[in-house]
Amino acid sequence: MSHIQYFTNSRSRVIPYFVPKRAYYVLADISKFGYKTNVEFTYHLIKDIGVAVVPGSGFFSQPEKGHSLIRFCFSKTPETLKTASDRLLKLQSNL
């Protein structure tokens, strides 16, 4: 099973995301969480959930177009991805 398949088949679909065709990352929509910026949400994930992501706005020539997106990278071991998936379940209490 590929890394991206591992994540897309996991229980962590707390955050809606766009499934890529051939990449080690996904862009996920965080608008339902109510944070002012994706940078603020990124800090929350790192500090409180223990999962590192990158603000999606950094991947747009007009950053405001990516203000509600974050980017997950999947060049990790299946064990690391499972740990991240389990940690992301904590976000359900934020809804």
Backbone torsions as a table, in degrees:
resi	resn	phi	psi	omega
1	MET	NA	134.2	179.0
2	SER	-72.7	163.5	180.0
3	HIS	-60.1	-43.2	-178.4
4	ILE	-68.0	-36.5	176.5
5	GLN	-64.5	-37.3	178.6
6	TYR	-57.9	-46.7	-178.5
7	PHE	-69.9	-44.4	-176.1
8	THR	-69.6	-21.0	176.8
9	ASN	-93.3	-1.3	-174.7
10	SER	-81.4	178.1	-179.5
11	ARG	-83.0	-3.5	-169.3
12	SER	-89.1	32.8	-178.7
13	ARG	-79.8	35.4	177.6
14	VAL	-67.4	-32.7	-179.6
15	ILE	-109.1	120.4	177.4
16	PRO	-63.6	141.9	-178.9
17	TYR	-144.8	166.0	179.8
18	PHE	-100.9	121.1	-178.0
19	VAL	-78.8	121.1	-179.9
20	PRO	-77.8	161.6	178.3
21	LYS	-83.5	-42.1	-178.3
22	ARG	-151.5	80.0	-179.3
23	ALA	-157.2	164.4	176.2
24	TYR	-102.3	29.3	179.6
25	TYR	-152.0	161.5	171.6
26	VAL	-135.7	150.7	170.3
27	LEU	-97.9	130.9	-177.4
28	ALA	-120.5	142.9	-178.2
29	ASP	-90.6	118.2	-177.1
30	ILE	-106.3	11.1	-173.8
31	SER	-58.9	-30.4	-177.5
32	LYS	-71.3	-9.6	-178.1
33	PHE	-87.9	-11.8	172.7
34	GLY	77.7	16.8	176.9
35	TYR	-79.4	148.9	-179.1
36	LYS	-63.3	-41.6	-178.6
37	THR	-137.7	161.8	175.7
38	ASN	-71.6	-23.2	175.6
39	VAL	-66.8	-42.6	177.7
40	GLU	-61.7	-43.6	178.8
41	PHE	-66.1	-38.9	177.7
42	THR	-58.7	-45.7	177.6
43	TYR	-60.5	-40.6	178.2
44	HIS	-60.7	-46.6	-179.9
45	LEU	-61.1	-43.3	-178.7
46	ILE	-67.5	-50.7	-174.1
47	LYS	-73.6	-47.1	-170.9
48	ASP	-98.5	-26.7	-176.6
49	ILE	-105.0	-29.7	179.0
50	GLY	85.6	28.6	178.1
51	VAL	-126.9	126.4	-179.5
52	ALA	-91.0	132.7	175.8
53	VAL	-137.8	174.8	178.6
54	VAL	-121.0	136.8	176.1
55	PRO	-58.7	131.3	-178.9
56	GLY	-66.6	-23.6	-178.2
57	SER	-60.7	-24.7	179.4
58	GLY	-70.1	-9.6	-177.9
59	PHE	-104.5	11.3	-179.5
60	PHE	-120.0	141.1	176.4
61	SER	-67.5	-25.5	172.4
62	GLN	-115.4	92.5	-172.5
63	PRO	-50.8	-29.9	-179.4
64	GLU	-62.7	-22.1	179.0
65	LYS	-72.8	-18.4	179.0
66	GLY	-112.0	18.8	-173.7
67	HIS	-64.3	-21.6	-179.3
68	SER	-108.0	19.2	-177.9
69	LEU	-119.8	148.8	169.6
70	ILE	-128.4	160.1	-178.1
71	ARG	-119.2	124.7	172.9
72	PHE	-99.0	138.8	175.5
73	CYS	-110.3	140.4	-174.2
74	PHE	-117.2	26.3	177.3
75	SER	-86.8	55.8	-177.7
76	LYS	-129.0	169.1	177.7
77	THR	-73.1	156.8	175.7
78	PRO	-56.0	-35.1	178.8
79	GLU	-64.1	-42.9	178.3
80	THR	-65.1	-41.0	179.1
81	LEU	-65.1	-37.6	177.7
82	LYS	-65.6	-42.6	177.7
83	THR	-60.1	-45.7	178.9
84	ALA	-62.2	-42.5	179.3
85	SER	-60.2	-45.0	178.5
86	ASP	-62.5	-41.4	179.9
87	ARG	-65.9	-36.9	-179.4
88	LEU	-64.3	-22.1	177.3
89	LEU	-62.1	-23.6	177.1
90	LYS	-61.5	-22.1	-178.7
91	LEU	-68.1	-20.4	-179.6
92	GLN	-59.2	-31.4	179.5
93	SER	-73.1	-12.3	179.2
94	ASN	-86.8	-6.1	-176.7
95	LEU	-89.1	NA	NA
